[in-house]
């Protein structure tokens, strides 16, 4: 079996590592691996070499997290430029700045793109798409060094567009439409020439990574409902690496736009994907824009405190109640503590069966099968999770009985910080109602929006300047200020109609960043600019209400305003 087959096979597990893979390169391991920018290795290991593979096998950092789409479809047609106008985007498209994203490249790592749509062509009818890496098609040549999927160049796409049946030449499609909608918002072509739509950066070039669906063993482990799109962290990381090549190969500024998110992870940006995005964001002529998710009103975050300090040998305790609806197949529940506190969890089912608190040591897992209920719970703990250094306890709850579940969180020994956080999966990753009875709407940005140097945006309604009720809210679990600012994401005009979701706020922002990249890098005003600097330029230009204190958990430092950014540059 060659490396491509191993990458695609459900018989091979994907593991993210930072150690040299040579220590595994022996006759006992049948594996292949891909290096990610000398920062991580993605190793594909035959599951036959891994005992107890149904339980929590790897360290938490090594298990690829699954990401979902952050958009809700709409129906109303017609183009309304209001989201671009209130963001100051259409104003700088005109003279004297004439910023249309010319010379910049925006990369969308998502569901693909409808490359035949006129919104992605120039005035002569040629494609503005530099390349598509379709991870789902294995019949063609993959990008160099990436082993799987098929890469289509601009030449391939233009040849397809001239054919009677374009898909006979380039069979890549966006069946879901999420990636196409985002690309149109950020970089849809100019009005006219058969185009009835205008994006924020209509002259920017486009790179697309169409993500393959997550492997079945990961979908099963995370208990993702059938038919729900889910994308694994490893494929996204490789997509980011692919996008970064265009900055090096073409010496062009590259903006990476992500409209996906997850509740898995420490919510402090320490997991592999957000950490890798931070590394990219620190590079010259790169920017990373990430949506904040739609989990602010979902009831999927709980923040608890041990109110009184305890002495050695005593313990604080907090009951955490979770309502589980009918016909829920299962869910994951994560607890994250803070050094130096140590926590355990006991469980009480709606029927009264209990699991006592058990110390799992440095790392371990244990599985309980209830006697009078069908429920099976695996509890896995890591005292020092490698990426964050914090304690994490993960509960995998299968076939939960409907009703109120109580998870009693108890401190072991002295309490120093006393706070802990718990998260349920994002809404679409559950097949029924699962919510904390006393949820906390803050610290609900989805990862990787918690990364330190990316441009992280929340969502608001440009029609009335109101905050979108479902938008993720800050800050990070460790108190770092995210989001950076809010951008329009409610009833935004896309090539499919008006749609809502945080992914659209990210797309609007990515187009604005492409405009800034044109001014800074292409036109030579600041050729060394990177994502962390652009973020702060945009923060300085953001619109702010005088009756609010900034930064705050909803708006960050205000609302996206590109005109304000340039006003700040010239000291207006």
C-alpha positions as a printed Julia matrix, in Angstrom:
572×3 Matrix{Float64}:
   0.0    0.0     0.0
   1.52   3.34   -1.04
   1.39   6.57    0.97
  -1.65   7.95   -0.86
  -3.64   4.83   -0.02
  -2.58   5.02    3.62
  -3.59   8.7     3.87
  -7.04   7.87    2.52
  -7.57   4.5     4.2
  -9.76   4.11    7.28
  -7.35   1.38    8.36
  -4.69   4.02    8.99
  -5.01   6.46   11.87
  -3.85  10.08   11.51
  -1.68  11.33   14.37
  -0.16  14.82   14.72
   3.31  14.78   16.28
   6.17  17.16   16.97
   8.83  14.52   17.57
  11.08  13.15   14.79
   9.25  10.36   13.04
  12.5    8.46   12.59
  12.03   7.02   16.05
   8.93   5.23   14.7
  10.52   4.27   11.41
  11.08   0.6    12.08
   9.79  -2.73   10.86
   7.08  -2.76   13.54
   5.35   0.34   12.11
   3.83   0.38    8.64
   3.41   4.11    8.2
   3.89   7.13    6.02
   4.09  10.77    7.11
   3.86  14.31    5.81
   5.91  17.14    7.26
   4.18  20.46    7.94
   6.7   23.29    7.61
   9.18  21.56    9.95
   6.75  22.26   12.79
   4.62  19.11   12.84
   4.55  15.66   11.3
   1.29  14.02   10.32
   1.82  10.3    10.72
  -0.46   7.64    9.24
  -0.26   4.46   11.34
  -1.84   1.08   10.67
  -4.52   0.63   13.31
  -3.44  -3.02   13.6
  -0.33  -1.73   15.37
  -2.38   0.18   17.96
  -4.01  -1.77   20.81
  -7.32  -0.67   22.31
  -8.01   1.6    19.36
 -11.64   2.04   20.36
 -10.64   3.91   23.5
  -8.82   7.2    23.93
  -5.48   6.03   22.51
  -3.33   9.03   21.72
  -2.41  12.08   23.72
  -5.1   14.69   23.21
  -2.86  16.91   21.11
  -2.2   14.11   18.64
  -5.83  13.34   17.82
  -6.98  15.43   14.81
  -9.87  17.67   15.81
 -12.88  17.86   13.51
 -14.13  21.19   12.15
 -17.56  22.18   10.85
 -18.95  24.89    8.57
 -19.98  28.23   10.05
 -22.79  29.41    7.78
 -26.59  29.25    7.5
 -28.16  29.21    4.05
 -30.5   31.97    2.93
 -33.0   32.27    0.11
 -33.51  35.94   -0.78
 -31.8   36.93   -4.04
 -30.48  40.25   -5.26
 -27.25  42.1    -4.51
 -27.13  44.49   -1.55
 -23.73  46.18   -1.05
 -24.53  47.42    2.47
 -22.12  45.02    4.19
 -19.29  46.35    2.02
 -20.34  49.98    2.42
 -20.52  50.0     6.24
 -17.11  48.29    6.33
 -15.55  51.08    4.27
 -14.71  48.62    1.49
 -16.52  50.13   -1.48
 -15.18  53.59   -0.61
 -11.53  52.52   -0.95
 -12.32  50.56   -4.13
 -12.78  53.97   -5.77
 -10.25  56.72   -6.51
  -7.91  57.89   -5.17
  -6.89  54.6    -3.51
  -8.46  52.21   -6.09
  -7.94  49.22   -3.82
  -9.5   46.13   -5.39
  -7.1   43.46   -4.13
  -4.96  43.64   -7.26
  -1.86  41.5    -6.87
  -3.08  39.77   -3.71
  -4.06  36.1    -3.41
  -6.92  34.92   -1.18
  -6.99  31.22   -0.31
 -10.18  29.49    0.81
  -9.79  26.16    2.59
 -13.34  24.91    2.54
 -15.87  22.99    0.41
 -14.44  23.95   -2.98
 -15.58  26.52   -5.53
 -17.93  26.75   -8.5
 -15.15  27.73  -10.9
 -17.62  28.12  -13.78
 -19.4   31.03  -12.08
 -18.81  34.38  -13.8
 -18.04  35.95  -10.42
 -14.64  34.24  -10.54
 -13.62  35.41  -14.01
 -11.9   38.57  -15.22
 -13.25  41.0   -17.81
 -11.98  38.79  -20.65
 -13.71  35.69  -19.31
 -10.56  34.03  -17.97
 -10.48  32.45  -14.54
  -9.09  34.39  -11.6
  -8.45  31.11   -9.81
  -4.72  30.35   -9.68
  -5.2   26.76   -8.53
  -7.57  24.26   -6.97
  -6.31  21.43   -4.78
  -9.24  19.06   -4.62
  -8.49  16.56   -1.86
 -11.5   14.44   -2.85
 -10.37  13.55   -6.4
  -7.64  10.92   -6.65
  -7.5   10.47  -10.43
  -5.04  13.29  -11.16
  -1.69  14.58   -9.98
  -1.52  15.85   -6.37
   0.49  18.92   -5.37
   4.19  18.27   -5.03
   4.98  16.39   -1.83
   1.36  16.05   -0.68
   0.59  12.6    -2.16
  -3.22  12.8    -2.35
  -5.96  14.72   -4.12
  -5.59  16.43   -7.5
  -4.21  19.87   -8.32
  -5.73  21.93  -11.15
  -3.86  25.0   -12.4
  -5.28  28.18  -13.92
  -4.37  26.8   -17.34
  -6.4   23.66  -16.63
  -9.36  25.75  -15.47
  -9.27  28.1   -18.48
  -9.12  25.1   -20.81
 -12.15  23.65  -19.04
 -14.07  26.93  -19.32
 -13.64  26.89  -23.1
 -15.03  23.37  -23.36
 -18.65  22.4   -23.92
 -18.49  20.28  -20.76
 -16.01  21.96  -18.36
 -16.25  19.16  -15.81
 -14.83  16.66  -18.27
 -11.53  18.55  -17.91
 -11.73  19.83  -14.32
 -14.26  17.69  -12.41
 -13.93  19.63   -9.15
 -17.29  20.87   -7.86
 -18.59  22.6    -4.74
 -21.6   20.43   -3.94
 -22.31  22.25   -0.66
 -21.72  25.81   -1.87
 -20.16  27.15    1.34
 -16.73  27.79   -0.18
 -18.21  29.41   -3.29
 -20.31  31.79   -1.19
 -17.28  32.83    0.86
 -15.12  33.31   -2.24
 -17.79  35.49   -3.82
 -18.11  37.71   -0.76
 -14.36  38.2    -0.48
 -13.35  38.29   -4.13
 -16.36  38.26   -6.49
 -15.66  39.97   -9.83
 -16.8   43.45  -10.78
 -20.39  44.22  -11.76
 -21.04  44.02  -15.5
 -19.94  41.51  -18.15
 -22.71  39.19  -17.05
 -21.82  39.53  -13.35
 -24.48  40.88  -10.99
 -22.36  40.64   -7.9
 -19.43  42.53   -6.37
 -16.96  41.2    -3.82
 -14.7   43.13   -1.48
 -11.55  42.48   -3.54
 -12.75  41.91   -7.13
  -9.24  41.91   -8.64
  -7.62  39.52   -6.17
  -6.55  36.11   -7.4
  -7.98  33.01   -5.74
  -6.56  29.71   -4.5
  -8.92  26.96   -3.37
  -8.43  23.87   -1.24
 -11.42  21.58   -1.31
 -11.24  19.55    1.88
 -12.08  15.88    1.88
 -14.53  14.62    4.46
 -13.07  13.28    7.71
 -12.28   9.6     7.94
 -14.97   7.34    9.31
 -12.94   6.31   12.36
 -12.7    9.97   13.42
 -16.38  10.61   12.69
 -17.17   7.57   14.8
 -14.85   8.61   17.62
 -16.38  12.1    17.78
 -19.88  10.68   17.11
 -20.63  13.03   14.2
 -24.18  12.53   12.83
 -24.44  10.97    9.35
 -24.35  13.43    6.47
 -22.97  16.35    8.48
 -19.85  17.87    6.84
 -16.81  17.39    9.07
 -13.2   18.13    8.18
 -10.13  16.93    9.99
  -7.38  19.11   11.36
  -4.67  17.31    9.4
  -6.21  18.07    6.0
  -6.73  21.72    6.98
  -3.11  22.07    8.1
  -1.88  20.68    4.8
  -4.24  23.07    3.0
  -2.65  25.97    4.87
   0.81  24.73    3.9
  -0.31  24.52    0.27
  -1.66  28.09    0.37
   1.56  29.42    1.85
   3.49  28.14   -1.15
   1.92  30.8    -3.35
   3.56  33.56   -1.32
   6.93  31.94   -1.9
   6.43  30.79   -5.48
   4.8   33.92   -6.9
   6.17  36.46   -4.4
   2.65  37.68   -3.81
   0.84  38.56   -0.58
  -1.4   35.68    0.54
  -4.49  35.88    2.72
  -5.78  32.6     4.16
  -9.49  32.69    4.99
 -11.12  30.06    7.21
 -14.89  29.82    7.62
 -14.79  26.66    9.74
 -14.61  26.08   13.47
 -14.74  23.63   16.35
 -15.32  23.51   20.11
 -12.66  20.82   20.57
  -9.44  22.05   22.13
  -8.27  24.31   24.93
  -9.82  27.57   23.59
  -6.49  29.3    24.02
  -4.98  28.67   20.6
  -2.55  25.93   21.67
  -3.72  23.08   19.4
  -1.71  22.26   16.26
  -3.89  24.1    13.71
  -4.12  27.44   15.57
  -0.44  27.19   16.49
   0.48  26.6    12.86
  -1.72  29.5    11.76
   0.13  31.72   14.22
   3.42  30.67   12.61
   2.06  31.58    9.16
   0.62  34.87   10.44
   4.07  35.95   11.65
   5.55  35.71    8.14
   6.01  38.65    5.83
   3.23  39.27    3.28
   0.86  36.77    4.9
  -2.39  37.23    6.72
  -4.78  34.74    8.31
  -8.47  35.59    8.82
 -10.58  33.27   10.98
 -14.29  33.36   11.81
 -15.44  33.31   15.42
 -18.17  30.71   14.98
 -21.9   30.66   15.72
 -21.84  29.14   19.22
 -22.51  32.17   21.43
 -26.15  31.25   22.09
 -25.86  27.47   21.86
 -25.51  26.64   25.56
 -22.33  24.66   24.95
 -19.92  26.36   27.38
 -19.85  26.22   31.16
 -17.44  28.16   33.37
 -17.18  27.02   36.97
 -15.46  28.24   40.12
 -14.5   26.65   43.39
 -15.64  29.55   45.56
 -13.72  28.91   48.78
 -10.08  27.91   49.14
  -9.61  24.43   50.52
  -6.9   22.94   52.66
  -4.89  19.87   51.8
  -7.06  16.82   52.15
 -10.33  18.68   51.55
 -11.95  19.51   48.25
 -14.22  21.99   46.53
 -17.03  20.71   44.34
 -19.31  22.14   41.63
 -22.3   20.3    40.06
 -22.61  20.81   36.3
 -25.98  19.83   34.83
 -26.47  18.93   31.18
 -29.86  18.49   29.53
 -29.89  15.67   26.96
 -32.82  15.39   24.55
 -34.41  12.38   22.94
 -32.61  10.18   20.42
 -29.13  11.62   21.0
 -26.57   9.06   19.87
 -23.7   10.55   21.84
 -21.4   13.49   22.48
 -17.98  14.48   23.79
 -17.6   16.69   26.84
 -14.28  18.36   27.66
 -13.08  19.86   30.92
 -10.05  22.18   31.01
  -8.48  23.21   34.29
  -5.76  25.69   35.19
  -2.36  24.95   36.66
  -1.78  24.02   39.47
  -5.33  22.85   40.28
  -6.29  19.2    39.72
  -9.89  18.16   39.02
 -11.83  14.94   38.8
 -15.37  14.29   37.51
 -18.05  12.0    38.87
 -21.2   11.3    36.87
 -24.85  10.8    37.81
 -27.3    9.66   35.13
 -30.97  10.73   34.94
 -31.84   7.27   36.27
 -29.6    7.63   39.3
 -26.66   5.42   38.31
 -23.31   6.94   39.24
 -19.65   6.86   38.28
 -17.4    7.81   41.2
 -14.48  10.24   40.77
 -11.31   8.42   39.83
  -7.77   9.78   39.54
  -6.37   8.65   36.2
  -2.79   9.62   36.97
  -0.57  11.35   34.45
  -2.57   9.91   31.56
  -5.13   7.17   31.2
  -8.69   6.21   30.41
 -11.45   4.03   31.79
 -14.79   2.94   30.33
 -18.06   2.37   32.22
 -21.15   0.57   30.93
 -24.29   1.37   32.91
 -26.38  -1.51   34.24
 -29.94  -0.18   33.9
 -29.28   2.17   30.99
 -27.7    1.71   27.57
 -25.16   4.46   28.19
 -21.43   3.83   27.9
 -18.98   6.48   29.05
 -15.23   6.6    28.5
 -13.36   9.05   30.73
  -9.86  10.01   29.61
  -7.56  12.31   31.48
  -4.25  14.01   30.84
  -2.78  15.86   33.8
  -0.49  17.96   31.58
  -1.81  18.25   28.03
   1.31  18.78   25.88
   0.18  21.8    23.87
  -1.34  23.9    26.67
   0.3   22.47   29.79
  -3.15  22.29   31.41
  -5.23  19.39   32.71
  -7.86  18.07   30.32
 -10.53  15.48   31.05
 -12.56  14.17   28.09
 -15.8   12.22   28.47
 -17.13  10.28   25.5
 -20.81   9.65   26.25
 -22.47   7.05   24.0
 -26.26   6.45   23.88
 -27.05   8.84   26.76
 -30.37   8.45   28.54
 -32.6   11.51   27.93
 -32.9   13.84   30.9
 -30.61  15.77   33.23
 -27.08  14.46   33.63
 -24.98  15.76   36.52
 -21.21  15.98   36.17
 -19.77  16.73   39.61
 -16.43  18.51   39.23
 -14.26  18.13   42.31
 -10.89  19.66   43.16
  -8.16  17.39   44.49
  -6.22  18.89   47.38
  -5.5   22.62   47.57
  -7.41  25.03   45.35
  -5.26  27.8    43.92
  -7.05  29.17   40.86
 -10.37  27.43   41.32
 -11.75  27.99   37.83
 -12.45  25.45   35.11
 -14.22  25.36   31.76
 -16.31  22.72   30.0
 -17.36  22.6    26.35
 -19.78  20.52   24.32
 -19.31  20.08   20.54
 -20.55  22.64   18.02
 -24.27  22.46   17.28
 -24.12  20.57   13.98
 -21.89  17.88   15.47
 -24.76  16.66   17.66
 -27.94  14.96   16.49
 -30.2   16.41   19.19
 -30.38  18.81   22.09
 -27.44  18.71   24.48
 -26.96  21.88   26.57
 -25.65  23.07   29.9
 -28.53  24.17   32.12
 -26.45  27.12   33.35
 -24.35  27.9    30.31
 -21.89  30.77   29.89
 -22.15  32.75   26.61
 -18.59  34.02   26.81
 -15.41  32.22   25.69
 -17.53  30.74   22.9
 -15.36  31.66   19.93
 -14.63  28.48   18.03
 -11.07  27.38   17.38
  -8.89  28.42   15.61
 -10.2   31.94   16.35
  -8.37  31.84   19.69
  -4.96  31.89   17.97
  -2.87  34.85   19.02
  -1.71  36.44   15.76
  -4.55  35.61   13.36
  -7.24  38.16   12.59
 -10.22  36.87   14.56
 -13.67  38.34   13.89
 -17.08  38.13   15.51
 -20.32  38.83   13.63
 -22.85  41.66   13.55
 -25.85  42.78   11.52
 -24.9   45.71    9.27
 -28.55  46.69    8.78
 -28.88  47.99   12.34
 -25.39  47.61   13.87
 -26.68  44.97   16.29
 -24.52  42.11   17.51
 -25.5   38.74   15.99
 -26.99  36.73   18.83
 -25.38  33.44   17.75
 -21.93  34.91   17.2
 -19.08  33.52   19.24
 -17.85  35.78   22.03
 -14.44  36.27   23.64
 -12.11  36.27   25.27
  -9.83  33.23   25.2
  -9.75  30.82   28.13
  -6.54  32.52   29.29
  -7.96  36.05   28.97
  -6.29  37.13   25.71
  -8.41  39.66   23.78
 -10.16  37.89   20.93
 -12.08  38.69   18.74
 -10.12  41.6    17.3
 -13.24  43.27   15.89
 -16.64  42.45   14.4
 -17.58  42.29   10.71
 -20.92  42.0     8.89
 -22.24  38.44    8.72
 -26.05  38.69    8.79
 -28.05  38.63    5.53
 -24.88  39.18    3.54
 -25.3   39.04   -0.24
 -23.53  36.02   -1.74
 -23.59  34.44   -5.18
 -26.27  32.07   -3.78
 -28.47  34.72   -2.19
 -28.39  36.37    1.22
 -26.85  34.22    3.92
 -25.89  34.46    7.56
 -22.99  33.15    9.58
 -19.59  34.0    11.0
 -17.86  32.56    7.92
 -19.27  35.48    5.92
 -17.83  37.96    8.43
 -14.46  36.3     7.84
 -14.92  36.53    4.05
 -15.75  40.26    4.19
 -12.66  40.79    6.34
 -10.44  38.71    4.05
 -11.43  40.91    1.13
 -10.64  44.01    3.17
  -7.24  42.57    4.07
  -6.56  41.92    0.37
  -7.25  45.6    -0.27
  -4.76  46.54    2.43
  -2.21  44.06    1.07
  -2.47  45.73   -2.34
  -1.68  49.11   -0.79
   1.04  47.81    1.54
   2.85  45.08   -0.41
   1.92  45.36   -4.09
   2.18  49.15   -4.17
   5.24  49.18   -1.92
   4.0   51.17    1.07
   4.96  48.47    3.6
   6.33  45.38    1.9
   7.2   43.57    5.13
   3.73  43.74    6.68
   2.39  40.56    8.32
  -0.92  39.44    9.81
  -0.22  40.65   13.34
   0.54  44.16   12.04
  -2.5   44.29    9.73
  -4.65  43.25   12.67
  -3.48  46.24   14.66
  -3.9   48.65   11.73
  -7.5   47.45   11.43
  -8.04  47.7    15.19
  -6.9   51.32   15.13
  -9.35  52.12   12.32
 -12.33  50.21   13.73
 -15.6   52.04   14.36
 -16.45  52.31   18.06
 -19.51  53.48   19.96
 -18.72  56.06   22.61
 -21.12  54.43   25.1
 -19.17  51.14   25.1
 -15.92  50.14   26.72
 -13.36  48.54   24.4
 -12.1   45.91   24.05
 -15.14  43.85   24.98
 -16.12  40.23   24.55
 -18.61  40.8    21.74
 -17.06  43.49   19.55
 -13.4   43.2    20.37
 -12.1   46.66   19.49
 -15.09  47.72   17.36
 -16.47  47.22   13.84
 -14.42  46.69   10.67
 -13.84  50.02    8.9
 -11.24  50.1     6.11
 -11.67  53.85    5.59
 -10.96  54.34    9.29
  -7.79  52.29    8.91
  -6.43  54.61    6.23
  -7.58  57.65    8.17
  -5.56  56.35   11.12
  -2.52  55.89    8.86
  -2.52  59.53    7.78
  -3.49  60.86   11.19
  -7.02  62.07   10.42
